[in-house]
Amino acid sequence: MTTTELRDLPRWRTDDLYAGLDDPRLSADLAALREEVAALEATFDEVGVREGGSPATPDTLARVLGGLNDIATRLTALRGFISAFVSTDSRNMPAQQKMGELTTLTLPLGPLRSRLTAWLGGQDVEALLSGSGVAREHEHLIRRSVERAQYQMTPEEEDLAARLRPSGAGGWAKLHGNVSSQLTGEYRGQRLPVTALRALATDPDESVRRDAFEAELKVWKDAEVVLAAALNGVKGEEGTLAARRGFPDAVAPSLLTHGIDRETLDAMQGAVERSLPDFRRYFAAKARALGKEKLDWWDLFAPLGRSDTEWTYEAGTRFVEAQFRRYSDKLGDYAARAFRESWIDAGPRDGKRGGAFCMGWQGDESRILMNHDPSLDSVSTLAHELGHGYHNLLKAPRTPLQRETPMTLAETASIFCETIIQNAALEQATGDERLYVLETQLLGHAQVVVDIHSRFLFERAVFEKRAERDLTPQEFCDLMTWAQRETYGEALSTTHPYMWAVKPHYYSLGFYNYPYTFGLLFGLGLYAQYRQAKAEGREADFQARYDDLLSSTGLADARTLAARFGIDLHAPEFWEGSLDVIRGQIGEYEKVSG
């Protein structure tokens, strides 16, 4: 895409909340939030919300949870507005200052949630639920709190940990984001942002991909000392707190956070490991199609086949809306509204963070960041993020505390919507275009199954070694290379030792990886049920139950919600069934790729 085309891509609307960062209403709302937080602290003290505190009554529980819900509503809009500037221009100092102000004034919320967990963990839960409507409305929160309370430090330690996080792991994560978004590298006589270098991985010319890859590695090499310090800081804090709270290992806290149990994770990971030889068949077929014995890392995203479809942003939005509408008018109307009301910041530019995300805005609205390039993969990303927004739409009638969704379930709607788009593209494709679509599908699946598993193995190993001491940049590179060899196997001639520096997930949340695999395989399983229901004329019934599932992801755990669709997350057969869908795609890919 030309510079002009990039510049003309739409940017998200922000003036519906505030006129700008200097809007007096923004300052007033920040001040009001500070007062609300202070008032809630006073309420917690008055009510006795603490470990061993006063028994909860319907009135005191309503005051406490109501206060938290009110603050969360205001905070969503404030954080979304300021993030809209920080994420699109990390050099925007007024935005960075506002984000720092917001972070500081919300510091007490972490300790308050810890106190709430300890308080609820000591209640007679059944009596509380029978006597309070508010309790029944927030039953899942209360039961989760009882479980989490088993892993609480002393109140003083929890308070200190929460208040130190912005200058500890949170500060290290912020450093990684700011530094990585501003990195540039020398490529064929010009300096390009590292995000632009990574985007060249999809170029059809291998020499372009290889030169960009080598330039990218040099960028990460030059920044390795800073980024290794950040990763040591984040994982050091997380590991220390996990041990202090009594968790058996570093994975255990993530199971609570992500809303699944160990049996579910083991069943899924076992199926993933059994699928690795099948994915290596895909990599081998791609290597043959490229005329190589094995793939190099810079070949993983190389395009295959040919698309006669011009995947411009405008064409992509039309395709997404049309295919969403084939599923349901409600989903199609949602996409049309997002495009019409300028909810999307579409194009890459200097200082803008890479990747894509969807964040809540106000009411049932969301805002979506992406870095579009003219490909089906980018259009799939648009559909993926709109899926998150549709999920937000369906959760909007709930209270903020009822909307809290673990990452595992947060990926359900996004994967489902992405599958709608890719299957529609495949239906219409013949010849080289069919290979192009299959390549897009399998490339995405390989990232979420194979590469994500390498990230899981890497992170688990980092936690184990970080418990002993800081790791050097070279040790991080060695562990990353080992993890990639464990998953990609002999399919690759070269690896990417600096993926630990590339991915922001390592710096923000423990094991921010396997929930994507869960989301893909759970989403594929649900989509298979949709296809069956459609064939049997039960399409409307499925859609109603599916929308209800999305609206309820903060009201029950993953296994309970999956059971509504007859899915047992402990059964290896479920995970194998979803992976069988991908195995079928690999078989067809081998045929059409020659």
Order of alpha helices (4+ residues) and beta strands (2+ residues): alpha-alpha-alpha-alpha-alpha-alpha-alpha-alpha-alpha-alpha-beta-beta-alpha-alpha-alpha-alpha-alpha-alpha-alpha-beta-beta-beta-alpha-alpha-alpha-alpha-alpha-alpha-alpha-alpha-alpha-alpha-alpha-alpha
